């Protein structure tokens, strides 16, 4: 069983979601549910911090694509925070997710 963590911080309509561990098929449904619960109150901005993600498969990418698409429909910008030298950043760049979400360096 793989382990993923989801931490949510809200501040004046802005939501920051911190993900950690392995995001894969085994835990994707739980992670996705926690993320969509966090954004259910119509945020004005959403950022997802991926700096503590150690592994992501196609199920993890699907979560991010779904999130980005849903936020785009609501005219809410998505920012993904990930280190420049991270394999997760490379995965995001190769997947084309940058067309839907802004990549930001680790803060």
Secondary structure as GFF3:
##gff-version 3
##sequence-region A 1 107
A	DSSP	beta_strand	4	11	.	.	.	ID=ss1
A	DSSP	beta_strand	14	23	.	.	.	ID=ss2
A	DSSP	alpha_helix	28	38	.	.	.	ID=ss3
A	DSSP	beta_strand	45	56	.	.	.	ID=ss4
A	DSSP	alpha_helix	58	73	.	.	.	ID=ss5
A	DSSP	beta_strand	77	81	.	.	.	ID=ss6
A	DSSP	alpha_helix	87	95	.	.	.	ID=ss7
A	DSSP	three_ten_helix	97	99	.	.	.	ID=ss8
A	DSSP	beta_strand	102	104	.	.	.	ID=ss9
###
